[in-house]
Every structure is written in C-alpha cells, then in structure tokens.
Amino acid sequence: MARKFGHFVGSLGVPVYYYEDAATRPDRRSLPTIRKGEYEALAAKMLDPRWQPDEGPAAFNPKSGALVTGARFPLVAFNVNLRTTDLAIAQQIARAVRHINGGYHYVRAMGLALEDKGMVQVSMNLINYAKTPIPRVLETIRSEVARYGVAIAGAELIGPVPLGALEEVLKYYLQVHDFSMEQIIETALID
C-alpha cells in the first residue's frame, strides 16, 4: 500500500522516499535518516546520487518538497515527566534509554523542557513495543531519576496505543504472568 501510494504521488511530480518496511534500500529504513536536514537541506541532498527519490522526479521542487511514506510496526509515543526544571537531567536520561547512545534498540528519546508546567520531560517513540516493552523503559527511567534525586511526575501515552502494548504493562505491574489478551472483553467483541 505504501509503495502504491508513493507511486501515485510520484506521478503527480512530487519526489517520494520509502522508509521502514517499504524501504527499497537498507540505508533508508530509518525515518530520521531520511528527514535529516529537513526541507532546507533537501535541494543539496537530492544532488547526491545516493539520495535520488524512490518515485517521482529526481529534482528539487521548492513548492512541494518531498514525501516520505512507509509501513512500520505500530509506534507508541510515550513521555515521562520529571519533577525538576533541570533540562540536562532529562537529556541525560534520554541518552541512557535511546538506542543511538547504547540504550534500548527500539527507543528514540530526547529531553524537553515543559516550561509551562515547570518540569522537564523524557519524550520517546517506542518503535517496537514487543521487543522493548513500556515497563522496561519506564523502570530504567525510574532507576535513572533516582540517581539524580528527582521524582517522576507522571507519564503520557500520546495518540492511539495498540492493545498489545498494554499487555506487558498489565503483566508487569499487576504481576499477572499468565494474562492473555483474550481475557479482555473488547477483544472478543472485535472478532
């Protein structure tokens, strides 16, 4: 579906790049890699033969830019708010859990200031909750904040969350190790 859509958009004159499971090249699987430099660097990027689009014209179009489309495992946007205004603490913790710094393979994270709330946040995308479950990441953050003498103010799930992502939360925090998704009434109604 992603490639069919990309082909259609490319036929309209918009450069298209595929990512994740729709990627045509292994070096383009990661969305952050494709987006690096954003719109401002796109014209120069497209001059490099390695960055020719997968569909559409191989020339920069200042009116439309480019489109990135793909297919991927459902992402969970998960944030943890910390009772401190020290942004460096949130940034250190984000580095501890994110993959590019040696943390969990399926976690992208950064520290943000929430000035209107008087706290900071570890903002994350869990790109494969089955391989890196929410409780594992949260407990690592809990351990890290203790080193700084800081408390967790709360957590947020942003947008829709797959039911499967909550299975490990139930098993871990309720200690119901033989829990099955079939025990949830709504799953029986969906079938």
Contacts in CASP RR format, 6 or more apart in sequence:
PFRMAT RR
TARGET T0000
AUTHOR 0000-0000-0000
METHOD contacts of the structure
MODEL  1
MARKFGHFVGSLGVPVYYYEDAATRPDRRSLPTIRKGEYEALAAKMLDPR
WQPDEGPAAFNPKSGALVTGARFPLVAFNVNLRTTDLAIAQQIARAVRHI
NGGYHYVRAMGLALEDKGMVQVSMNLINYAKTPIPRVLETIRSEVARYGV
AIAGAELIGPVPLGALEEVLKYYLQVHDFSMEQIIETALID
1 71 0 8 1.000
2 18 0 8 1.000
2 21 0 8 1.000
2 22 0 8 1.000
2 69 0 8 1.000
2 70 0 8 1.000
2 71 0 8 1.000
3 18 0 8 1.000
3 22 0 8 1.000
5 69 0 8 1.000
6 16 0 8 1.000
6 18 0 8 1.000
6 54 0 8 1.000
6 55 0 8 1.000
6 67 0 8 1.000
6 69 0 8 1.000
7 16 0 8 1.000
7 55 0 8 1.000
9 16 0 8 1.000
9 55 0 8 1.000
9 56 0 8 1.000
9 67 0 8 1.000
9 69 0 8 1.000
10 16 0 8 1.000
10 53 0 8 1.000
10 55 0 8 1.000
10 56 0 8 1.000
10 57 0 8 1.000
10 67 0 8 1.000
11 55 0 8 1.000
11 56 0 8 1.000
13 56 0 8 1.000
13 57 0 8 1.000
13 61 0 8 1.000
13 64 0 8 1.000
14 56 0 8 1.000
14 57 0 8 1.000
14 61 0 8 1.000
14 64 0 8 1.000
14 65 0 8 1.000
14 66 0 8 1.000
14 67 0 8 1.000
15 46 0 8 1.000
15 53 0 8 1.000
15 55 0 8 1.000
15 56 0 8 1.000
15 57 0 8 1.000
15 58 0 8 1.000
15 59 0 8 1.000
15 60 0 8 1.000
15 61 0 8 1.000
15 64 0 8 1.000
15 65 0 8 1.000
15 66 0 8 1.000
15 67 0 8 1.000
16 53 0 8 1.000
16 54 0 8 1.000
16 55 0 8 1.000
16 56 0 8 1.000
16 66 0 8 1.000
16 67 0 8 1.000
16 68 0 8 1.000
16 69 0 8 1.000
17 28 0 8 1.000
17 34 0 8 1.000
17 53 0 8 1.000
17 54 0 8 1.000
17 66 0 8 1.000
17 67 0 8 1.000
17 68 0 8 1.000
17 69 0 8 1.000
18 24 0 8 1.000
18 28 0 8 1.000
18 54 0 8 1.000
18 55 0 8 1.000
18 68 0 8 1.000
18 69 0 8 1.000
18 70 0 8 1.000
19 28 0 8 1.000
19 29 0 8 1.000
19 30 0 8 1.000
19 31 0 8 1.000
19 34 0 8 1.000
19 68 0 8 1.000
19 69 0 8 1.000
19 70 0 8 1.000
19 72 0 8 1.000
20 29 0 8 1.000
20 30 0 8 1.000
20 31 0 8 1.000
20 70 0 8 1.000
20 71 0 8 1.000
20 72 0 8 1.000
20 73 0 8 1.000
21 70 0 8 1.000
21 71 0 8 1.000
21 72 0 8 1.000
22 69 0 8 1.000
22 70 0 8 1.000
22 71 0 8 1.000
23 29 0 8 1.000
23 70 0 8 1.000
24 54 0 8 1.000
27 33 0 8 1.000
27 50 0 8 1.000
28 34 0 8 1.000
28 54 0 8 1.000
31 68 0 8 1.000
32 108 0 8 1.000
34 68 0 8 1.000
35 68 0 8 1.000
37 45 0 8 1.000
39 65 0 8 1.000
42 60 0 8 1.000
42 65 0 8 1.000
42 66 0 8 1.000
43 60 0 8 1.000
43 62 0 8 1.000
45 51 0 8 1.000
46 52 0 8 1.000
46 53 0 8 1.000
46 58 0 8 1.000
46 59 0 8 1.000
46 60 0 8 1.000
46 66 0 8 1.000
52 58 0 8 1.000
53 66 0 8 1.000
72 127 0 8 1.000
73 127 0 8 1.000
73 128 0 8 1.000
73 130 0 8 1.000
74 129 0 8 1.000
74 162 0 8 1.000
74 165 0 8 1.000
75 125 0 8 1.000
75 126 0 8 1.000
75 127 0 8 1.000
76 125 0 8 1.000
76 126 0 8 1.000
76 129 0 8 1.000
76 134 0 8 1.000
76 157 0 8 1.000
76 161 0 8 1.000
76 162 0 8 1.000
76 165 0 8 1.000
77 124 0 8 1.000
77 125 0 8 1.000
77 126 0 8 1.000
77 157 0 8 1.000
77 158 0 8 1.000
77 159 0 8 1.000
78 124 0 8 1.000
78 125 0 8 1.000
78 126 0 8 1.000
78 134 0 8 1.000
78 137 0 8 1.000
78 155 0 8 1.000
78 156 0 8 1.000
78 157 0 8 1.000
78 158 0 8 1.000
79 121 0 8 1.000
79 122 0 8 1.000
79 123 0 8 1.000
79 124 0 8 1.000
79 155 0 8 1.000
79 156 0 8 1.000
79 158 0 8 1.000
80 121 0 8 1.000
80 122 0 8 1.000
80 124 0 8 1.000
80 138 0 8 1.000
80 141 0 8 1.000
80 152 0 8 1.000
80 154 0 8 1.000
80 155 0 8 1.000
80 156 0 8 1.000
81 114 0 8 1.000
81 117 0 8 1.000
81 119 0 8 1.000
81 120 0 8 1.000
81 121 0 8 1.000
81 152 0 8 1.000
81 153 0 8 1.000
81 154 0 8 1.000
81 155 0 8 1.000
81 156 0 8 1.000
82 89 0 8 1.000
82 90 0 8 1.000
82 93 0 8 1.000
82 119 0 8 1.000
82 120 0 8 1.000
82 121 0 8 1.000
82 122 0 8 1.000
82 145 0 8 1.000
82 150 0 8 1.000
82 151 0 8 1.000
82 152 0 8 1.000
82 153 0 8 1.000
83 119 0 8 1.000
83 150 0 8 1.000
83 151 0 8 1.000
83 152 0 8 1.000
83 153 0 8 1.000
84 90 0 8 1.000
84 119 0 8 1.000
84 120 0 8 1.000
84 148 0 8 1.000
84 150 0 8 1.000
85 113 0 8 1.000
85 118 0 8 1.000
85 119 0 8 1.000
85 120 0 8 1.000
86 120 0 8 1.000
86 148 0 8 1.000
86 150 0 8 1.000
87 111 0 8 1.000
87 112 0 8 1.000
87 113 0 8 1.000
87 120 0 8 1.000
89 120 0 8 1.000
89 145 0 8 1.000
89 148 0 8 1.000
89 150 0 8 1.000
90 111 0 8 1.000
90 112 0 8 1.000
90 113 0 8 1.000
90 120 0 8 1.000
90 121 0 8 1.000
90 122 0 8 1.000
91 110 0 8 1.000
91 111 0 8 1.000
92 144 0 8 1.000
92 148 0 8 1.000
93 109 0 8 1.000
93 111 0 8 1.000
93 122 0 8 1.000
93 141 0 8 1.000
93 144 0 8 1.000
93 145 0 8 1.000
94 109 0 8 1.000
94 110 0 8 1.000
94 111 0 8 1.000
94 122 0 8 1.000
94 123 0 8 1.000
94 124 0 8 1.000
95 101 0 8 1.000
95 109 0 8 1.000
96 103 0 8 1.000
96 140 0 8 1.000
96 144 0 8 1.000
97 103 0 8 1.000
97 104 0 8 1.000
97 107 0 8 1.000
97 109 0 8 1.000
97 122 0 8 1.000
97 124 0 8 1.000
97 137 0 8 1.000
97 140 0 8 1.000
97 141 0 8 1.000
97 144 0 8 1.000
98 104 0 8 1.000
98 107 0 8 1.000
98 108 0 8 1.000
98 109 0 8 1.000
98 110 0 8 1.000
98 124 0 8 1.000
99 105 0 8 1.000
99 106 0 8 1.000
99 107 0 8 1.000
99 108 0 8 1.000
100 108 0 8 1.000
104 132 0 8 1.000
104 136 0 8 1.000
104 137 0 8 1.000
104 140 0 8 1.000
105 128 0 8 1.000
105 131 0 8 1.000
105 132 0 8 1.000
106 126 0 8 1.000
106 127 0 8 1.000
106 128 0 8 1.000
106 129 0 8 1.000
106 131 0 8 1.000
106 132 0 8 1.000
107 124 0 8 1.000
107 125 0 8 1.000
107 126 0 8 1.000
107 127 0 8 1.000
107 132 0 8 1.000
107 137 0 8 1.000
108 124 0 8 1.000
108 125 0 8 1.000
108 127 0 8 1.000
109 122 0 8 1.000
109 123 0 8 1.000
109 124 0 8 1.000
109 125 0 8 1.000
110 122 0 8 1.000
110 123 0 8 1.000
111 120 0 8 1.000
111 121 0 8 1.000
111 122 0 8 1.000
111 123 0 8 1.000
112 120 0 8 1.000
112 121 0 8 1.000
112 123 0 8 1.000
113 120 0 8 1.000
113 121 0 8 1.000
114 120 0 8 1.000
114 121 0 8 1.000
119 153 0 8 1.000
122 141 0 8 1.000
124 137 0 8 1.000
126 132 0 8 1.000
126 134 0 8 1.000
126 137 0 8 1.000
126 165 0 8 1.000
129 162 0 8 1.000
129 164 0 8 1.000
129 165 0 8 1.000
129 168 0 8 1.000
130 164 0 8 1.000
133 165 0 8 1.000
133 168 0 8 1.000
133 169 0 8 1.000
133 172 0 8 1.000
134 165 0 8 1.000
134 166 0 8 1.000
134 168 0 8 1.000
134 169 0 8 1.000
135 168 0 8 1.000
135 169 0 8 1.000
135 172 0 8 1.000
135 173 0 8 1.000
136 168 0 8 1.000
138 155 0 8 1.000
141 152 0 8 1.000
142 152 0 8 1.000
145 151 0 8 1.000
145 152 0 8 1.000
163 181 0 8 1.000
163 184 0 8 1.000
163 186 0 8 1.000
163 187 0 8 1.000
164 181 0 8 1.000
167 179 0 8 1.000
167 181 0 8 1.000
170 176 0 8 1.000
170 179 0 8 1.000
171 177 0 8 1.000
171 179 0 8 1.000
181 187 0 8 1.000
182 188 0 8 1.000
END
